[in-house]
C-alpha cells in the first residue's frame, strides 16, 4: 500500500491504462509514501467511497488508481474538510501526507497514484 507523487513524468516509460508506472527505485521524479497493510481496512471504511464520489475515481480495496491534477485538487479539498472532523490518529497521519501529495501534484501539474 502506497501513494506515489509524480514531480514530473520525465522518467515514466510505461502506463497501465492511464496509470503511470513509477521507476522501480524512487528517484528525483517521484516521492513514495508507504502505508501499512493494517491501514487498508481503515481507508476502505473512511476513504474510498467518498473520494471516488468526489474525484470520479474507481479506487477500491486492493486496487490502484491515478489521480490527475484536477482530481488531486478535489482530493485535497475533501482531505482538508475531513481533517476538521473526528478521526483516528492513524487516519489523520495518512490524510495529512495524502493532502501534501495532492497539493504538490496540483502545483506541479502532475498527479499521484494511490495503491490500496
C-alpha positions as CSV (number, residue, x, y, z in Angstrom):
1,X,0.0,0.0,0.0
2,X,1.4,3.3,-1.1
3,X,0.9,6.7,-2.6
4,X,3.3,7.9,-5.3
5,X,3.6,11.6,-6.1
6,X,4.9,12.4,-9.6
7,X,7.1,15.6,-9.7
8,X,7.0,15.2,-13.4
9,X,6.5,12.4,-15.9
10,X,10.0,12.5,-17.4
11,X,11.0,9.0,-16.3
12,X,7.7,7.3,-16.9
13,X,8.4,4.7,-19.5
14,X,5.0,2.9,-19.5
15,X,1.4,3.2,-18.4
16,X,-1.2,0.7,-17.3
17,X,-4.2,2.4,-18.9
18,X,-4.0,5.9,-17.5
19,X,-1.8,4.9,-14.6
20,X,1.9,5.8,-14.9
21,X,4.3,3.2,-13.8
22,X,6.9,4.6,-11.5
23,X,10.6,3.7,-11.6
24,X,11.5,0.6,-9.6
25,X,13.6,2.8,-7.3
26,X,12.2,6.2,-6.2
27,X,14.2,9.0,-7.7
28,X,14.0,12.8,-8.0
29,X,10.9,12.4,-10.2
30,X,8.7,10.7,-7.7
31,X,8.1,10.5,-3.9
32,X,6.6,7.4,-2.3
33,X,4.7,7.2,0.9
34,X,4.4,3.6,2.2
35,X,1.3,2.7,4.3
36,X,0.8,-0.3,6.5
37,X,-1.3,-3.3,5.4
38,X,-3.3,-2.7,8.5
39,X,-4.4,0.7,7.1
40,X,-6.3,-1.0,4.3
41,X,-9.5,-1.6,6.3
42,X,-9.4,2.0,7.7
43,X,-9.1,3.5,4.3
44,X,-11.7,1.2,2.8
45,X,-14.2,2.3,5.5
46,X,-13.5,6.0,5.6
47,X,-11.8,7.0,2.3
48,X,-12.6,5.1,-0.9
49,X,-16.4,5.6,-1.4
50,X,-16.3,9.3,-0.5
51,X,-13.2,10.0,-2.5
52,X,-14.4,8.1,-5.5
53,X,-17.6,10.1,-5.5
54,X,-15.8,13.4,-5.1
55,X,-12.9,12.7,-7.5
56,X,-14.7,10.5,-10.1
57,X,-12.2,7.7,-9.5
58,X,-12.6,3.9,-9.1
59,X,-10.2,3.2,-6.2
60,X,-11.1,0.1,-4.2
61,X,-9.9,-2.4,-1.7
62,X,-6.6,-3.9,-3.1
63,X,-6.8,-1.6,-6.1
64,X,-4.8,1.2,-7.7
65,X,-5.9,4.4,-9.4
66,X,-4.3,7.6,-10.8
67,X,-5.5,11.0,-9.6
68,X,-4.6,13.7,-12.1
69,X,-4.0,17.3,-11.0
70,X,-7.7,18.2,-11.2
71,X,-8.6,15.1,-9.1
72,X,-5.8,15.9,-6.7
73,X,-7.3,19.4,-6.2
74,X,-10.7,17.8,-5.4
75,X,-9.0,15.2,-3.1
76,X,-7.1,18.0,-1.2
77,X,-10.4,19.7,-0.6
78,X,-12.0,16.5,0.7
79,X,-9.0,15.8,2.9
80,X,-8.9,19.3,4.3
81,X,-12.6,19.1,5.3
82,X,-12.2,15.5,6.7
83,X,-9.3,16.5,8.9
84,X,-11.6,19.0,10.7
85,X,-13.8,16.2,11.8
86,X,-13.2,13.5,14.5
87,X,-10.7,11.0,13.1
88,X,-8.3,8.3,14.4
89,X,-4.7,9.5,14.8
90,X,-3.5,7.0,12.2
91,X,-6.0,8.2,9.6
92,X,-5.1,11.8,10.4
93,X,-1.4,11.0,9.7
94,X,-2.2,9.3,6.4
95,X,-4.6,12.1,5.3
96,X,-2.1,14.8,6.1
97,X,0.5,13.1,3.9
98,X,-2.0,12.5,1.1
99,X,-3.1,16.1,1.4
100,X,0.6,17.2,1.0
101,X,1.0,14.9,-2.0
102,X,-2.3,16.1,-3.6
103,X,-1.4,19.8,-3.2
104,X,2.1,19.2,-4.6
105,X,0.6,17.4,-7.6
106,X,-1.6,20.4,-8.3
107,X,1.3,22.7,-8.0
108,X,3.4,20.5,-10.4
109,X,0.5,19.9,-12.8
110,X,1.1,16.2,-12.5
111,X,-0.8,13.7,-10.3
112,X,-0.4,10.8,-7.9
113,X,-1.1,7.1,-7.8
114,X,-2.7,5.6,-4.8
115,X,-2.5,1.8,-4.3
116,X,-4.6,0.2,-1.5
